[in-house]
Amino acid sequence: MKRVTRVAGLIVACACLGNVLAEILRSLRDAYNTDFLSSFYTAASMLRHGDHTIYCSGCLQAHAQQLFHTGSAIFRFQYDNPPLGAWLLQPLTYLSPEMALATFLLVTCIAVGAAGWLLRHHLNRDPRRVLIGVLAFASLPAAMTFAYGQWDGLLALAVTGAFVALQQDRRVLAGMLIAVLLLKPQLVWLVPIVVAIAGSWRIFSGIIISAFVYGLTSIAILGWSDTYLWVRQISPNIVARAGLSLPHMLVSFGATSSMVVASSAVLAVVVTVTLLIARSWLRSLTRQQQLAVGLLVSMLAAPHLLSYDLIIVAPVIVLWACEQERHALAVALGFSAAFLIDTALPSSWAILEGLALLGFAALYFYDLGSFPRTSTTTTPLEALSGSAT
């Protein structure tokens, strides 16, 4: 029976890795329909040529057509990330669009591999934990970061680095690394609230430092007026289709963008009040677990969340496997199963991935509550990582 289980696990792992390769090839084949070319590369090219109107969709589309000499892409031309992202990609605009995309995907592969390497001590050469790691970082929804040429594979490395920094009690560095996710603010927007309530002020200060860098560089790159255009753009325009967060799933039931944003704000208030009431429980957790809680509530309450964003919680799943191996394996498999079912459903009803994320959070919080502890109690994860608080 064990041999059959191992063979089945090997088959599933190979299928996930093979799917990542297939998504990379699909991205290269349909290069001009990727987010990377239609958004990131185009905005970077505009900045390199002294054009700061990267938050004007019409200007972005006109520049893209001039660059690519091709018709309209499937996706809307719109750059939603902070200016720093486009500014950092300027060197790639010296390459042809196809070579730039290939380079970006290669760097993303290296970043995901590096994230796995950083967690190697948690995998501990255990085939089951290695399987969980592969299923988490190469799940079917996570592979979509390669299909679209998205940032998330790189951001997953930053998240992993933050967890590793906490193992070494380098809390300011951990805060700075987790704040790298401000490149996509909806993934991390409630983390500062969580760590502040938990009293993790060194992590909080690291987040503030990185946030200050983002703000300062945005003004330096674009100036005040164009930076303000970014702030105005991101709220109403990014929730037009169904997604994975609780507010985003409301689009399937006819919710408008303003309703989704309002629901997200209400959830943020509910989360904040709940954590204030339960702050003694929150403060009893390890720093890693507090950060995981912040990421999960940020993603659940986000106004915008899509399949490829699930790679962000892959490090959480790997660390969770140190305490609850079966639960971590079930969630890693559940993400891919939900993705498969969602692809067979009409797009307006493809919400199973969102429910899988909700199930992950519920199970994770249940497990945290199953291990009552005081400030002097050492959990299995703390014993492994040497990060007792």
C-alpha positions, 0 to 999 in steps of 0.5 A: 500500500505504501508503495502504491501511495509513493507511486501515486505521489510521484505521478502527481508531482510529475504532473504538476511539474510537467504542467509548469513546463506546459504553461511556460511554453504556452506563455512563450507561444502566446507572448503578446497576450501575457500580462508581462508584455501587455502591461509590465514590459510596455510600461517599462518601455514607456519609462525608458523613453521618458513617457510617464503616462503608464497609468493611462490605458489608451497611452499604454495600448498605443505604445504596445501596438507601436512596440509589437506591431500586432493587433489588440491582445486578449487582455486589457492594456492596463498597468496597476502595479507601483512604478518601481516594478516597471522601473526595475524591468527597464533593462529587459526592454533592450531585448526583443519582447519574446526574449524579454519574456523568456528571461523573465520566466527564467528568473521566475523559475529560479526564484521559485527554485530558490524559495524551495531551497530556502525551505530545504531544512523543513523538507528534511529529505522526507519524501512526503514533505518534498511532495507537499513542497512540490504540490504547493509551489507547482500547484495548477493555480500557482503555475498560472504565474508562468502562463501570464508572466506574473510577479507572483513567483518572485513574490513567493521568494520574498515571502519565503525569505521573510519566514527564514529571516524570522527563524533567525530572529531578524525581524526587521529584515522579515518585515522588509521582505514581506513588504516586497509584496506591496508590488501587489498591495492586496496580498499583504495589506492587512499584515501590518495590522496583524503584526501591530496587534501582535506587538511585533514592532520590529516586523512592523518597522521593517514593513514601514521602511519598505513602504516608505521606499515604495512611496519615495520611489514612486514620487521620484519616478513619476512625480506627485501628479502621476503617482496620484493617478495610480492611487485613483486607478487601482481601486475601481478597475481591478475587480471586474471579474470573479476571483478568489477572495471573499469579496471578489467572489461576490462578482459571481452573484452580480456585485459591482466593483464598488460593492466588492471594495466596500465588502473588502473594507468591512471585512478588514474592520471585522478582522481587526476587531476580532484580532483585537479581542483575541490578541492574547491568542495572537501573541501566543503564536510564533512570529512565523504563524503571526505572519501566516495569519496576516497573509491569509486574512489579507488574501481572504479579504482582498478586493482582487485575487486570482489563481496565480496568487495562491503561490504566495501561501506555498511557504505557509503550506510547507511550514504547516506540514512540519506540524500537520502533514496530512492537512498540508497535503490535503490543502496542496492537493485541494488547490489543484483539484479546485482549479481543475473543476473551476476550469470546467465551470462557467467563468462566473461560477468558478469560485471553488478555488476561493472556497479552497482558500477559505477552507485552508484558512479555516483548517489552519486557524483550527490547528493553531487553536488546537495547540494552546500555549503560553509564552514559554511553550515551545511548539514543534515548529519552534523546536524545528526552526529555533524561533521560539518567542 
